[in-house]
């Protein structure tokens, strides 16, 4: 195999590794982040907090209403029992019953409003939680797919890296020095194919002398413009 062919094979392997490592990084970013899931969790937590506020309030109103019912019953029992003969005491007791009933009416109204609000929030909470379960299920499914893809890529990287080491062992130290120097400067494309008499990388026309030399000699022939190593297909 010609020297430049060895470097071309090494270039293809390195480009494969570059792409695989890039895909692994992209997958790892997706594995550690999910804006949709974060938003769904926040919505679920917010509405659960709202429920945690409403339910005790409704319970307290219920207890207050029951206590008020007991007071009203007790006051009316006294009022209609006939045990109280003093007109002023009867008048005061009647006023107390009227005040208690007014308070009870206001309390019942607040309790009804709170029950309706709680019902609406519970319906919204059920919808939000259903959305959360759906998003979380989809996220877990995607995570499993991404994990499998990442594992496959890592296995591929290990195989290709072993191939790369073997290819570098076959190339000479001077050739590898040229390759390693050019690779970062040329974005990974060290070797360029001559296409229709031009450099396949930069498009500059190759002289007949350079073309003949690339066809004949087992040497590293650089493009006069972009410095990439030329190879005849």
N, C-alpha and C positions, 0 to 999 in steps of 0.2 A: 504493500500500500504506500502511495506517495505521501510525503510529509504533510502537504496541505490537506490531503484527504483525511489523514488522522486528526488534524486540527478541526476540520469540518465536522467529523463525527463527534469530537469532543464538544464542539459548539452546540450541536443539536442536543446533546445530553445536558449540557449546562442550561440551555434555554428551557428544556423540559423541566429541569429542577427548579429554575427560577419561577416558572408558571405554577408548578405544584406548591412551592413554598408560599407564593402569593395567594393561592386558593386556600391554603391552610390558615393563613392570617385572616382572610375574609370570613372563613367559617368560624374561627375562634371569636371574632368580633360579634357575629350573630349569636353565638352560644352564650355570650355574657350580657346581651342586651335585648330588651323587647319593650319598646315604648308603649305598644298597645296593651300588653299585659300589665305594665306598671299603672297605666291609666285606669284599666278595669279594676285592679286591686284597690286603687285609691277611691274610686267611685263606690265600690262595695263597702269599704271601711267607713266612708263618710256617711252612707245611708244607714249602716248598722249603728253608728254613733247616734244618728237622729232617732232611730227606733229606741235605743237605750235611754234617750231622754224622754220620749213621749210615753212609753209604757209605764214607768213609775209615776209620772204625772197623772195619767189616767187612773191608775190604781189609788193614788192619794185622793183624787176627787171622788172616787167610789166610796172610799172609807169615810170621807167627810160627809158625803151624801147620806150614808147609812147612819152616821152619828146624828145628823140633822133630823132625819126621819124619826129617830128615837126621841129626840128632844121635842119635836112637834107632837108626837103621839102622847108623850108624858104631859105636855102642857094642855093639850085638848082634853085628856082624861081628867085633869084637875079642873079645867074650865066647865066641863059638863057633868062633873060628878055631883055637884050640889053641895060639896063640902065647904066651899068658899062662899061666905055670905056678904062680906064687905064689898060694896059696889066699887070702891076705888081699886081694891085688889083684883076684882073681876075685870075692871077696865084695863088695868095694867097687864093682866094676863092675856087679855084679848089682843092688846097691842103687841105683846111678845109673840103670840101665835101668828099674827099678821106679818111681823118682821121676819120671823123664822120661815114662813112660807115664801115671802119675797126672796129671801136669801136662797131658799131651796130652788126656786124657779130660776134664779140667776145661775146657780150652781149646775142645775140640769142642762141649761143652755150651753154653758162652758163645756160640760161633759160631753154633750152631743157633738159640739164643734170639734172637740179633741178626738172623739171616736171616728168622725169622718176623716179628719186629718191623718190619724193613725192608719185607717184603712187604705187611704191613698198612698201613704208612704210604704206600707207593707206590700202593696201591689207593685210599686216602683222598685222596692227592694228585691222582690221575686224576679222581676225582669232583669235588674242589674246583676243579680247573682247568676241567673241563667246565662247572660252574656259572658260573665266571668268564666263560668265552667266551659263554655264553648271556646273562648279565646285561649284558656289554659290548656284545653285538650288539643287544640290545633297547634299551640306552641310546643307542647310535649311531643306531638307527632313530628313536627318540624325539627325539634332538637334531636330526636332519635335518628332521623334521616341525616341530619348534619353530622352527628357523631359517627354514623356509619361511613359517611363520605370522608370525614377527617381520618378515620382509621385506615380506610382504603388508600388515601393519599399518602399517609405516613409510610405505609407498607411499600407503596410505589416509590417513594423518595428513597427509602433504604435500598431497594433493588437498583434503582438508577444510580444512586451514589456509589454503590459497589462497582457498577459498570464504569462510572466516571473514573474511579481510582485505577481501574485496569487500563482504561484508555490513556490516562496520564502516564502510567508506567511504561506504555509502549512508545510514547513520544520522547524526543530528546530534550535534555534540559534547556539548550538554547532556544528550541522551538517553543517550549512552554513559557520561557521568559518573554518572548515576543507576544505570545497569545495572552498571557496574564497582564501584560502592559496595555495591550490594545482593548481588551474586553471591557473594562469599565468606561473607557473613553468612547467606545463605539456602541454602547448600550447592548452589549452582548453579541453583536454581529461582527466577528473578527474576519470571517471568510466570506467573500462575495463571489457569486457565480458570474462568469462572463456571459452576457446575453446579447446576441446579435451584435457582437463587437463592442459592447459597452459594459461598464461595471454595473452589475445588478443592484448595487447598493446606492451609488450616487448618480449613475446614468452617464458618466463621462466616457467618451469614446476611448477605446484602448488601441494603442498603436500596433501596427503589424509586428513590429519587433517584439514588443512586450507579449503579444498574443502568441507568437511563435515560441518565445522563451517559456511561457507558461505551459504550452503544449509539450515542449521538448524536455525541459530541465526538471529534475526533482529538487526544486528550490522554492523558497518562499518569495513570491513575486508580489510586491505591494502595488496597489492602485496609485498612480501618480497624483490623484486628487484627494481621495479620502483615506489613503494609507491601508485600507483593508487588503487582506491577502486574497489574490485572485485564483480562481480555480476554473478549469475548463470542464463543462458538463460532459 
